């Protein structure tokens, strides 16, 4: 990144790192490794320069797996700690291909633990849209977002092998308008519950 432009990254509110076509078919193992390294460096440089406490959008769309877990964990923690409104986290975008579970990136327990703490709960209150693609995420994590993101309107979970059951709790007046659970082959139970939200002075 040019030093001339680097200071500007500290003030942006939307980060879009979508590059889904780089690792399409025909890429050698060496090329894949080089392009992954380039992508990781690109994201790291931008977030290391960010000085703001809030973000409107953070989007990742690239072919990554659990071999890059430490750095992906850091990106997720960075995004969710900034009172984010929209999070798109898609780690494999090749249509019709599902990665083996042995290499599938898993939503980190450390980040989940932080989200259950008071500071973490406060940081996700502004979330309106959440997409997790090829991220192994448990039903507990999904339910946590549904229960603690009162403004959430859109939730997409694609290619996760972890959840066996999901309880969708929707508060009235209804905010959740779009729900997609795709290619989650171990999912056996999807329960939808509507509750009335009451506020007393």
GROMACS elastic network, one bead per residue, 0.5 to 0.9 nm:
[ bonds ]
;  ai    aj funct       b0    kb
    1     4     6  0.85176   500
    1     5     6  0.73242   500
    1     6     6  0.66070   500
    1    42     6  0.80137   500
    1    45     6  0.73395   500
    1    46     6  0.83385   500
    2     5     6  0.55230   500
    2     6     6  0.61997   500
    3     6     6  0.50620   500
    3     7     6  0.75565   500
    4     7     6  0.72497   500
    4     8     6  0.85716   500
    5     8     6  0.56485   500
    5     9     6  0.73492   500
    6     9     6  0.56526   500
    6    10     6  0.76851   500
    6    45     6  0.88109   500
    6    46     6  0.80015   500
    6    49     6  0.68563   500
    7    10     6  0.57895   500
    7    11     6  0.79408   500
    7    49     6  0.71274   500
    7    50     6  0.84909   500
    8    11     6  0.57710   500
    8    12     6  0.70802   500
    8    49     6  0.85274   500
    8    50     6  0.86111   500
    9    12     6  0.55047   500
    9    13     6  0.89137   500
    9    46     6  0.63841   500
    9    47     6  0.80209   500
    9    49     6  0.59473   500
    9    50     6  0.56604   500
    9    51     6  0.80333   500
   10    13     6  0.88086   500
   10    46     6  0.82913   500
   10    47     6  0.83089   500
   10    48     6  0.86951   500
   10    49     6  0.54468   500
   10    52     6  0.62116   500
   11    50     6  0.67307   500
   11    51     6  0.66561   500
   11    52     6  0.61276   500
   12    15     6  0.74130   500
   12    50     6  0.76387   500
   12    51     6  0.89718   500
   12    52     6  0.78342   500
   12    55     6  0.78088   500
   13    52     6  0.78941   500
   13    54     6  0.68645   500
   13    56     6  0.53937   500
   13    57     6  0.68496   500
   13    58     6  0.86317   500
   14    55     6  0.60593   500
   14    56     6  0.54626   500
   14    58     6  0.61383   500
   14    59     6  0.84506   500
   15    46     6  0.85630   500
   15    47     6  0.87881   500
   15    55     6  0.79980   500
   15    56     6  0.82998   500
   15    57     6  0.59521   500
   15    59     6  0.62321   500
   15    60     6  0.86503   500
   16    57     6  0.74182   500
   16    58     6  0.58859   500
   16    60     6  0.66673   500
   16    61     6  0.85695   500
   17    39     6  0.85289   500
   17    42     6  0.85764   500
   17    43     6  0.70795   500
   17    58     6  0.78559   500
   17    59     6  0.56067   500
   17    60     6  0.50145   500
   17    61     6  0.63820   500
   17    62     6  0.81241   500
   18    59     6  0.64489   500
   18    60     6  0.54853   500
   18    62     6  0.66016   500
   18    90     6  0.88083   500
   19    22     6  0.62254   500
   19    23     6  0.87999   500
   19    39     6  0.86085   500
   19    60     6  0.81060   500
   19    61     6  0.57806   500
   19    62     6  0.56900   500
   19    63     6  0.87890   500
   20    23     6  0.72095   500
   20    24     6  0.80053   500
   20    61     6  0.56409   500
   20    62     6  0.51615   500
   20    63     6  0.72111   500
   20    92     6  0.77509   500
   20    93     6  0.58061   500
   20    94     6  0.77708   500
   21    24     6  0.55382   500
   21    62     6  0.81108   500
   21    93     6  0.80043   500
   21    94     6  0.82097   500
   22    27     6  0.85565   500
   22    32     6  0.86486   500
   22    35     6  0.76142   500
   22    62     6  0.79686   500
   22    63     6  0.84803   500
   23    26     6  0.81080   500
   23    27     6  0.61693   500
   23    31     6  0.85402   500
   23    32     6  0.64337   500
   23    35     6  0.77863   500
   23    36     6  0.87418   500
   23    62     6  0.79953   500
   23    63     6  0.67178   500
   23    94     6  0.85420   500
   24    27     6  0.65489   500
   24    93     6  0.89172   500
   24    94     6  0.69496   500
   25    28     6  0.87166   500
   25    94     6  0.87606   500
   27    30     6  0.81719   500
   27    31     6  0.60133   500
   27    32     6  0.62303   500
   28    31     6  0.51101   500
   28    32     6  0.60826   500
   28    33     6  0.86375   500
   29    32     6  0.50393   500
   29    33     6  0.62331   500
   29    34     6  0.86929   500
   30    33     6  0.51893   500
   30    34     6  0.62687   500
   30    35     6  0.86501   500
   31    34     6  0.50872   500
   31    35     6  0.60445   500
   31    36     6  0.84513   500
   32    35     6  0.51906   500
   32    36     6  0.60416   500
   32    37     6  0.85682   500
   33    36     6  0.51738   500
   33    37     6  0.62236   500
   33    38     6  0.86650   500
   34    37     6  0.51546   500
   34    38     6  0.62197   500
   34    39     6  0.86896   500
   35    39     6  0.61135   500
   35    40     6  0.85827   500
   36    39     6  0.50852   500
   36    40     6  0.61285   500
   36    41     6  0.85558   500
   36    62     6  0.84250   500
   36    63     6  0.78291   500
   36    64     6  0.73998   500
   37    40     6  0.51865   500
   37    41     6  0.61451   500
   37    42     6  0.85652   500
   38    41     6  0.52171   500
   38    42     6  0.61817   500
   38    43     6  0.88516   500
   39    42     6  0.50319   500
   39    43     6  0.63654   500
   39    44     6  0.86020   500
   39    62     6  0.82504   500
   40    43     6  0.53134   500
   40    44     6  0.60790   500
   40    45     6  0.85768   500
   40    68     6  0.88980   500
   40    71     6  0.78279   500
   40    72     6  0.87968   500
   41    44     6  0.50730   500
   41    45     6  0.60267   500
   41    46     6  0.86633   500
   42    45     6  0.53892   500
   42    46     6  0.65274   500
   42    47     6  0.89361   500
   43    46     6  0.53558   500
   43    47     6  0.62960   500
   43    48     6  0.84869   500
   43    60     6  0.89800   500
   43    75     6  0.83048   500
   44    47     6  0.53544   500
   44    48     6  0.58547   500
   44    49     6  0.85159   500
   44    71     6  0.84478   500
   44    75     6  0.81610   500
   45    48     6  0.52728   500
   45    49     6  0.63884   500
   45    50     6  0.89545   500
   46    49     6  0.53192   500
   46    50     6  0.65172   500
   47    50     6  0.50555   500
   47    51     6  0.85265   500
   47    75     6  0.80369   500
   47    78     6  0.79076   500
   48    51     6  0.82460   500
   50    53     6  0.86602   500
   52    55     6  0.76473   500
   52    82     6  0.80303   500
   53    81     6  0.80064   500
   53    82     6  0.52824   500
   53    83     6  0.75378   500
   54    79     6  0.87171   500
   54    81     6  0.80735   500
   54    83     6  0.52896   500
   54    84     6  0.63912   500
   55    58     6  0.72157   500
   55    79     6  0.74847   500
   55    82     6  0.56827   500
   55    83     6  0.64119   500
   55    84     6  0.50367   500
   55    85     6  0.70015   500
   55    86     6  0.84340   500
   56    82     6  0.86877   500
   56    83     6  0.79592   500
   56    84     6  0.54302   500
   56    86     6  0.61864   500
   56    87     6  0.86883   500
   56   127     6  0.89739   500
   57    79     6  0.84598   500
   57    84     6  0.63494   500
   57    85     6  0.59959   500
   57    87     6  0.59514   500
   57    88     6  0.80417   500
   58    79     6  0.64337   500
   58    84     6  0.76466   500
   58    85     6  0.85453   500
   58    86     6  0.64238   500
   58    87     6  0.51558   500
   58    88     6  0.64091   500
   58    89     6  0.81137   500
   59    86     6  0.80546   500
   59    87     6  0.59451   500
   59    89     6  0.59614   500
   59    90     6  0.79760   500
   60    87     6  0.83851   500
   60    88     6  0.60555   500
   60    90     6  0.58095   500
   60    91     6  0.71859   500
   61    64     6  0.88130   500
   61    88     6  0.76806   500
   61    89     6  0.63969   500
   61    91     6  0.57284   500
   61    92     6  0.70506   500
   61    93     6  0.70183   500
   61   133     6  0.87382   500
   62    89     6  0.88997   500
   62    90     6  0.65987   500
   62    91     6  0.51148   500
   62    92     6  0.57387   500
   62    93     6  0.66847   500
   63    90     6  0.81216   500
   63    91     6  0.50878   500
   63    93     6  0.65783   500
   63    94     6  0.81362   500
   64    67     6  0.77885   500
   64    68     6  0.67830   500
   64    69     6  0.88635   500
   64    72     6  0.87578   500
   64    90     6  0.88146   500
   64    91     6  0.51443   500
   64    92     6  0.64075   500
   64   104     6  0.86382   500
   64   105     6  0.79069   500
   65    68     6  0.60012   500
   65    69     6  0.71361   500
   65    72     6  0.89618   500
   65    91     6  0.68012   500
   65    92     6  0.80372   500
   65    99     6  0.85693   500
   65   103     6  0.57052   500
   65   104     6  0.54165   500
   65   106     6  0.87907   500
   65   134     6  0.85298   500
   65   135     6  0.86448   500
   66    70     6  0.84607   500
   66    72     6  0.84859   500
   66   102     6  0.84177   500
   66   103     6  0.54359   500
   66   104     6  0.56327   500
   66   106     6  0.70358   500
   67    70     6  0.82097   500
   67   103     6  0.72658   500
   67   104     6  0.88926   500
   67   105     6  0.79135   500
   68    71     6  0.58703   500
   68    72     6  0.62023   500
   68    73     6  0.86275   500
   68   105     6  0.81931   500
   69    72     6  0.50339   500
   69    73     6  0.58156   500
   69    74     6  0.85038   500
   69   105     6  0.66389   500
   69   106     6  0.80185   500
   69   108     6  0.84926   500
   70    73     6  0.52249   500
   70    74     6  0.64529   500
   70    75     6  0.89771   500
   71    74     6  0.50857   500
   71    75     6  0.64406   500
   71    76     6  0.88109   500
   72    75     6  0.50584   500
   72    76     6  0.62424   500
   72    77     6  0.85689   500
   72   105     6  0.86860   500
   73    76     6  0.52052   500
   73    77     6  0.61293   500
   73    78     6  0.85260   500
   73   107     6  0.78483   500
   73   108     6  0.64325   500
   73   110     6  0.86054   500
   73   111     6  0.75121   500
   74    77     6  0.50857   500
   74    78     6  0.59959   500
   74    79     6  0.86086   500
   74   111     6  0.89454   500
   75    78     6  0.50256   500
   75    79     6  0.61575   500
   75    80     6  0.86016   500
   76    79     6  0.52451   500
   76    80     6  0.60969   500
   76    81     6  0.84801   500
   76    89     6  0.84520   500
   76   107     6  0.88388   500
   76   108     6  0.88472   500
   76   111     6  0.77142   500
   77    80     6  0.53572   500
   77    81     6  0.60743   500
   77    82     6  0.89259   500
   77   110     6  0.89840   500
   77   111     6  0.60870   500
   77   114     6  0.88064   500
   78    81     6  0.54744   500
   78    82     6  0.68764   500
   79    82     6  0.56490   500
   79    83     6  0.79727   500
   79    84     6  0.65853   500
   79    87     6  0.77280   500
   80    83     6  0.65196   500
   80    84     6  0.60561   500
   80    87     6  0.82099   500
   80   111     6  0.87464   500
   80   115     6  0.83949   500
   80   120     6  0.80387   500
   80   123     6  0.66029   500
   80   124     6  0.65440   500
   80   127     6  0.89795   500
   81    84     6  0.74182   500
   81   115     6  0.88357   500
   81   119     6  0.85597   500
   81   120     6  0.70020   500
   81   122     6  0.89876   500
   81   123     6  0.55291   500
   81   124     6  0.76140   500
   82    85     6  0.89658   500
   82   123     6  0.63198   500
   82   124     6  0.82144   500
   83   122     6  0.76904   500
   83   124     6  0.56961   500
   83   125     6  0.70890   500
   83   126     6  0.58732   500
   83   127     6  0.72846   500
   84    87     6  0.70922   500
   84   123     6  0.73060   500
   84   124     6  0.65707   500
   84   125     6  0.83678   500
   84   126     6  0.61127   500
   84   127     6  0.56280   500
   84   128     6  0.84211   500
   85   124     6  0.80169   500
   85   125     6  0.85627   500
   85   126     6  0.52959   500
   85   128     6  0.52563   500
   85   129     6  0.65890   500
   85   130     6  0.85619   500
   85   151     6  0.89205   500
   85   152     6  0.87566   500
   86   126     6  0.86558   500
   86   127     6  0.59206   500
   86   128     6  0.59153   500
   86   130     6  0.60312   500
   86   131     6  0.84251   500
   87   127     6  0.78066   500
   87   128     6  0.85975   500
   87   129     6  0.62613   500
   87   131     6  0.62391   500
   87   132     6  0.82234   500
   88   129     6  0.79366   500
   88   130     6  0.59873   500
   88   132     6  0.63278   500
   88   133     6  0.80368   500
   89   130     6  0.81069   500
   89   131     6  0.59258   500
   89   133     6  0.60097   500
   89   134     6  0.84659   500
   89   135     6  0.79470   500
   90    93     6  0.68684   500
   90   131     6  0.73563   500
   90   132     6  0.58199   500
   90   134     6  0.62895   500
   90   135     6  0.75190   500
   90   158     6  0.86232   500
   91   104     6  0.88890   500
   91   105     6  0.80265   500
   91   132     6  0.83101   500
   91   133     6  0.60170   500
   91   134     6  0.56160   500
   91   135     6  0.70008   500
   92    95     6  0.86633   500
   92    97     6  0.85345   500
   92    98     6  0.81516   500
   92    99     6  0.80307   500
   92   133     6  0.70040   500
   92   134     6  0.60935   500
   93    96     6  0.88643   500
   93    97     6  0.83141   500
   93   133     6  0.81753   500
   93   134     6  0.85786   500
   94    97     6  0.58528   500
   94    98     6  0.82224   500
   95    98     6  0.84176   500
   98   101     6  0.87058   500
   98   134     6  0.78581   500
   98   159     6  0.68566   500
   98   183     6  0.86275   500
   99   102     6  0.81878   500
   99   103     6  0.68384   500
   99   104     6  0.63757   500
   99   134     6  0.77923   500
   99   159     6  0.84365   500
  100   103     6  0.57725   500
  100   104     6  0.64604   500
  101   104     6  0.50012   500
  101   105     6  0.84486   500
  101   136     6  0.83661   500
  101   160     6  0.86818   500
  101   161     6  0.71068   500
  102   105     6  0.86818   500
  104   134     6  0.66877   500
  104   135     6  0.65219   500
  104   136     6  0.64387   500
  104   160     6  0.82981   500
  104   161     6  0.87894   500
  105   108     6  0.87228   500
  105   134     6  0.71402   500
  105   135     6  0.52807   500
  105   136     6  0.59512   500
  105   137     6  0.89307   500
  106   109     6  0.86120   500
  106   134     6  0.87067   500
  106   135     6  0.54963   500
  106   137     6  0.61889   500
  106   138     6  0.88832   500
  106   160     6  0.87933   500
  106   162     6  0.87681   500
  107   110     6  0.88627   500
  107   111     6  0.77633   500
  107   112     6  0.77137   500
  107   135     6  0.62803   500
  107   136     6  0.59134   500
  107   137     6  0.53640   500
  107   138     6  0.80123   500
  107   141     6  0.83778   500
  108   111     6  0.54378   500
  108   112     6  0.63926   500
  108   113     6  0.87487   500
  108   137     6  0.86990   500
  109   113     6  0.60596   500
  109   114     6  0.86315   500
  110   113     6  0.51613   500
  110   114     6  0.63842   500
  110   115     6  0.87814   500
  111   114     6  0.50929   500
  111   115     6  0.62695   500
  111   116     6  0.88759   500
  111   120     6  0.88723   500
  112   115     6  0.50516   500
  112   116     6  0.65178   500
  112   120     6  0.87764   500
  112   141     6  0.69746   500
  112   144     6  0.89045   500
  113   116     6  0.52940   500
  113   117     6  0.68040   500
  113   120     6  0.84591   500
  114   117     6  0.52926   500
  114   118     6  0.83393   500
  114   119     6  0.76244   500
  114   120     6  0.53899   500
  114   121     6  0.82836   500
  115   118     6  0.76691   500
  115   119     6  0.73736   500
  115   121     6  0.54723   500
  115   122     6  0.84978   500
  115   123     6  0.79442   500
  115   124     6  0.78099   500
  115   144     6  0.85451   500
  116   119     6  0.81782   500
  116   120     6  0.59684   500
  116   121     6  0.60056   500
  116   144     6  0.81006   500
  117   120     6  0.51819   500
  117   121     6  0.61540   500
  117   122     6  0.86746   500
  118   121     6  0.51254   500
  118   122     6  0.62457   500
  118   123     6  0.87151   500
  119   122     6  0.51629   500
  119   123     6  0.62755   500
  120   123     6  0.50783   500
  120   124     6  0.66627   500
  120   125     6  0.89985   500
  121   124     6  0.56746   500
  121   125     6  0.66090   500
  121   148     6  0.67202   500
  121   149     6  0.83315   500
  122   125     6  0.54878   500
  122   126     6  0.83425   500
  122   148     6  0.88449   500
  123   126     6  0.72139   500
  123   127     6  0.85218   500
  124   127     6  0.54277   500
  124   145     6  0.79742   500
  124   148     6  0.73899   500
  124   149     6  0.61194   500
  125   128     6  0.85959   500
  125   148     6  0.66611   500
  125   150     6  0.63857   500
  125   151     6  0.69733   500
  125   152     6  0.85364   500
  126   149     6  0.68562   500
  126   150     6  0.77623   500
  126   151     6  0.62429   500
  126   152     6  0.78794   500
  127   130     6  0.73445   500
  127   145     6  0.88239   500
  127   149     6  0.60223   500
  127   150     6  0.79997   500
  127   151     6  0.61665   500
  127   152     6  0.56875   500
  127   153     6  0.85519   500
  128   149     6  0.75583   500
  128   150     6  0.82682   500
  128   151     6  0.51787   500
  128   153     6  0.52662   500
  128   154     6  0.65167   500
  128   155     6  0.86385   500
  128   175     6  0.89194   500
  128   176     6  0.88097   500
  129   151     6  0.85998   500
  129   152     6  0.58291   500
  129   153     6  0.59587   500
  129   155     6  0.60531   500
  129   156     6  0.84535   500
  130   145     6  0.88517   500
  130   152     6  0.77994   500
  130   153     6  0.85993   500
  130   154     6  0.61978   500
  130   156     6  0.63558   500
  130   157     6  0.83846   500
  131   154     6  0.79561   500
  131   155     6  0.58315   500
  131   157     6  0.59823   500
  131   158     6  0.79992   500
  132   135     6  0.59109   500
  132   136     6  0.86703   500
  132   137     6  0.82459   500
  132   155     6  0.83215   500
  132   156     6  0.62279   500
  132   158     6  0.62818   500
  132   159     6  0.84629   500
  132   160     6  0.85064   500
  133   136     6  0.85701   500
  133   156     6  0.77946   500
  133   157     6  0.59628   500
  133   159     6  0.60020   500
  133   160     6  0.74647   500
  134   137     6  0.88773   500
  134   157     6  0.81050   500
  134   158     6  0.59501   500
  134   160     6  0.56685   500
  134   161     6  0.87535   500
  135   157     6  0.81920   500
  135   158     6  0.77132   500
  135   159     6  0.68977   500
  135   160     6  0.56724   500
  135   161     6  0.85447   500
  136   159     6  0.75570   500
  136   161     6  0.59188   500
  136   162     6  0.55623   500
  136   163     6  0.81508   500
  137   140     6  0.82515   500
  137   141     6  0.64785   500
  137   142     6  0.71463   500
  137   157     6  0.84223   500
  137   160     6  0.61334   500
  137   161     6  0.76601   500
  137   162     6  0.57013   500
  137   163     6  0.66285   500
  138   141     6  0.54012   500
  138   142     6  0.65368   500
  138   143     6  0.87176   500
  138   160     6  0.82455   500
  138   161     6  0.83974   500
  138   162     6  0.50882   500
  138   164     6  0.78874   500
  138   165     6  0.85676   500
  138   166     6  0.85133   500
  139   142     6  0.51060   500
  139   143     6  0.60301   500
  139   144     6  0.84787   500
  139   162     6  0.74240   500
  139   164     6  0.68659   500
  139   165     6  0.58516   500
  139   167     6  0.76362   500
  140   143     6  0.51165   500
  140   144     6  0.60597   500
  140   145     6  0.88292   500
  140   163     6  0.81441   500
  140   165     6  0.87604   500
  140   166     6  0.75492   500
  140   167     6  0.87107   500
  141   145     6  0.65292   500
  141   146     6  0.87864   500
  142   145     6  0.53814   500
  142   146     6  0.63907   500
  142   147     6  0.87607   500
  142   157     6  0.87011   500
  142   163     6  0.87252   500
  142   166     6  0.72756   500
  142   167     6  0.84894   500
  142   168     6  0.85210   500
  143   147     6  0.60205   500
  143   148     6  0.84558   500
  143   166     6  0.66974   500
  143   167     6  0.62310   500
  143   168     6  0.65316   500
  143   169     6  0.76219   500
  144   147     6  0.52291   500
  144   148     6  0.59858   500
  144   149     6  0.82084   500
  145   148     6  0.52888   500
  145   149     6  0.55689   500
  145   150     6  0.89017   500
  145   152     6  0.82844   500
  146   149     6  0.57673   500
  146   150     6  0.76247   500
  146   152     6  0.72399   500
  146   155     6  0.86195   500
  146   167     6  0.88422   500
  146   168     6  0.67126   500
  146   169     6  0.64325   500
  146   170     6  0.74859   500
  146   176     6  0.87341   500
  147   150     6  0.71956   500
  147   168     6  0.82935   500
  147   169     6  0.64428   500
  147   170     6  0.78801   500
  147   171     6  0.85928   500
  148   151     6  0.89374   500
  148   152     6  0.89044   500
  149   152     6  0.54309   500
  150   153     6  0.87189   500
  150   170     6  0.89966   500
  150   171     6  0.78044   500
  150   175     6  0.73668   500
  150   176     6  0.89093   500
  151   175     6  0.62205   500
  151   176     6  0.79216   500
  152   155     6  0.75176   500
  152   175     6  0.62235   500
  152   176     6  0.58200   500
  152   177     6  0.85337   500
  153   174     6  0.87001   500
  153   175     6  0.51979   500
  153   177     6  0.51699   500
  153   178     6  0.63241   500
  153   179     6  0.84226   500
  154   175     6  0.86611   500
  154   176     6  0.59968   500
  154   177     6  0.60827   500
  154   179     6  0.60104   500
  154   180     6  0.84352   500
  155   176     6  0.78799   500
  155   177     6  0.86445   500
  155   178     6  0.62528   500
  155   180     6  0.63811   500
  155   181     6  0.83590   500
  156   178     6  0.79256   500
  156   179     6  0.58920   500
  156   181     6  0.60434   500
  156   182     6  0.78198   500
  157   160     6  0.70311   500
  157   179     6  0.84214   500
  157   180     6  0.62245   500
  157   182     6  0.62202   500
  157   183     6  0.84742   500
  157   184     6  0.79643   500
  158   180     6  0.77537   500
  158   181     6  0.60160   500
  158   183     6  0.57903   500
  158   184     6  0.66292   500
  159   181     6  0.85392   500
  159   182     6  0.63408   500
  159   184     6  0.54384   500
  159   185     6  0.81254   500
  160   163     6  0.71447   500
  160   182     6  0.82309   500
  160   183     6  0.69435   500
  160   184     6  0.50499   500
  160   185     6  0.77837   500
  160   186     6  0.84825   500
  161   164     6  0.82661   500
  161   183     6  0.81313   500
  161   184     6  0.54178   500
  161   185     6  0.62185   500
  161   186     6  0.58277   500
  161   187     6  0.78606   500
  162   184     6  0.76799   500
  162   185     6  0.88026   500
  162   186     6  0.68647   500
  162   187     6  0.79280   500
  163   166     6  0.68810   500
  163   184     6  0.72625   500
  163   185     6  0.87125   500
  163   186     6  0.64415   500
  163   187     6  0.55544   500
  163   188     6  0.84178   500
  164   184     6  0.85830   500
  164   185     6  0.85983   500
  164   186     6  0.53659   500
  164   188     6  0.53697   500
  164   189     6  0.65790   500
  164   190     6  0.86555   500
  165   186     6  0.85340   500
  165   187     6  0.56549   500
  165   188     6  0.58421   500
  165   190     6  0.57598   500
  165   191     6  0.78457   500
  166   187     6  0.78490   500
  166   188     6  0.86735   500
  166   189     6  0.63494   500
  166   191     6  0.62678   500
  166   192     6  0.84992   500
  167   189     6  0.81199   500
  167   190     6  0.59683   500
  167   192     6  0.59624   500
  167   193     6  0.73070   500
  168   190     6  0.73812   500
  168   191     6  0.59361   500
  168   193     6  0.60080   500
  168   194     6  0.82998   500
  169   191     6  0.83466   500
  169   192     6  0.61257   500
  169   194     6  0.58609   500
  169   195     6  0.70512   500
  170   173     6  0.85701   500
  170   174     6  0.63580   500
  170   175     6  0.74032   500
  170   176     6  0.67484   500
  170   192     6  0.75922   500
  170   193     6  0.61741   500
  170   195     6  0.60992   500
  170   196     6  0.84668   500
  171   174     6  0.55265   500
  171   175     6  0.71531   500
  171   176     6  0.83938   500
  171   193     6  0.85824   500
  171   194     6  0.58739   500
  171   196     6  0.55517   500
  171   197     6  0.57564   500
  172   175     6  0.74849   500
  172   194     6  0.69838   500
  172   195     6  0.59631   500
  172   197     6  0.56980   500
  172   198     6  0.89370   500
  173   195     6  0.89209   500
  173   196     6  0.72395   500
  173   197     6  0.73206   500
  174   177     6  0.76427   500
  174   194     6  0.84753   500
  176   179     6  0.73852   500
  181   184     6  0.67193   500
  182   185     6  0.83662   500
  183   186     6  0.88183   500
  184   187     6  0.57608   500
  185   188     6  0.82421   500
  187   190     6  0.75555   500
